[in-house]
Amino acid sequence: MSSYPELELKVIRWSEARKIIPNSTPAAQFKKLQEEIAELHQAMANDDMVEVVDGIGDSIVCLINICALYDLNLTDCLEAAYHQIKDRRGYMNEEGIFVKEA
């Protein structure tokens, strides 16, 4: 099994080989991400775990592409988000969504 950094590099190389990077745009990759999220939502509604895994993976590929087009690293973005949320306080609402304190 590959490590995350190895997989991220493979995705970037795959995208470069197909000219997605540098010829696409973050906006175009965001549109693709929305399509993948919609497919993930459908897979969840159908309780289709094979397609759930595919939808999550395809969404991560789009996020990696967006990062690469902005010369960012997905792990750095995740770490920045973690530092913002690590001390966050709030509550779980009736729909199972965490609502942060104001």
C-alpha positions in Angstrom: 0.0 0.0 0.0 1.3 3.5 -0.9 1.7 6.3 1.7 -0.4 9.4 1.3 2.5 11.5 -0.1 3.3 8.8 -2.6 -0.4 8.7 -3.7 -0.6 12.5 -3.9 2.4 12.6 -6.1 1.0 9.8 -8.4 -2.2 11.8 -8.7 -0.3 15.0 -9.6 1.8 13.1 -12.2 -1.4 11.5 -13.6 -2.9 14.9 -13.9 0.2 16.3 -15.5 0.3 13.5 -18.1 -3.3 14.3 -19.0 -2.5 18.0 -19.2 -5.0 18.8 -16.4 -2.1 20.4 -14.6 -1.3 23.2 -15.6 -4.0 23.6 -18.3 -7.1 23.4 -16.2 -8.3 26.0 -13.8 -9.2 25.8 -10.1 -12.8 26.8 -11.1 -13.0 23.9 -13.6 -11.6 21.5 -11.1 -14.2 22.8 -8.6 -17.0 22.1 -11.1 -15.6 18.6 -11.4 -15.5 18.3 -7.6 -19.2 19.3 -7.5 -20.0 16.5 -9.9 -18.0 14.0 -7.9 -19.7 15.1 -4.6 -23.1 14.7 -6.3 -22.1 11.1 -7.3 -20.9 10.5 -3.7 -24.3 11.7 -2.4 -26.1 9.3 -4.8 -23.9 6.4 -3.7 -24.7 7.2 -0.1 -28.4 7.4 -0.8 -28.1 4.0 -2.5 -25.9 2.6 0.4 -23.4 1.5 -2.3 -20.1 1.3 -0.5 -18.1 0.6 -3.6 -19.4 3.9 -5.2 -19.0 5.7 -1.9 -15.3 4.8 -1.9 -15.0 5.8 -5.5 -16.8 9.1 -4.9 -14.6 10.0 -2.0 -11.4 9.1 -3.9 -12.5 11.1 -7.0 -13.3 14.1 -4.8 -9.8 13.9 -3.2 -8.3 13.8 -6.7 -10.1 17.0 -7.6 -9.0 18.6 -4.3 -5.4 17.6 -5.1 -5.7 19.2 -8.5 -7.1 22.4 -7.1 -4.2 22.5 -4.7 -1.6 21.8 -7.4 -3.1 24.6 -9.6 -2.7 27.0 -6.6 0.7 25.6 -5.8 -0.6 24.3 -2.5 -0.4 21.0 -0.7 -3.5 19.2 0.5 -1.8 18.1 3.7 -0.9 21.7 4.5 -4.5 22.7 3.9 -5.8 20.0 6.2 -3.3 21.0 8.9 -4.4 24.6 8.6 -8.0 23.6 9.0 -7.2 21.4 11.9 -5.4 24.3 13.7 -8.6 26.3 13.2 -10.9 23.7 14.6 -8.9 21.9 17.3 -10.1 24.1 20.1 -13.5 24.9 18.6 -16.5 24.5 20.9 -20.1 23.9 19.9 -22.9 21.4 19.9 -24.4 18.6 17.7 -27.8 19.6 16.3 -30.7 17.3 15.6 -29.5 16.6 12.0 -26.1 15.4 13.4 -24.2 18.5 12.3 -21.7 20.2 14.6 -22.6 23.9 15.1 -19.7 26.0 16.4 -20.2 28.5 19.1 -20.3 32.1 18.0 
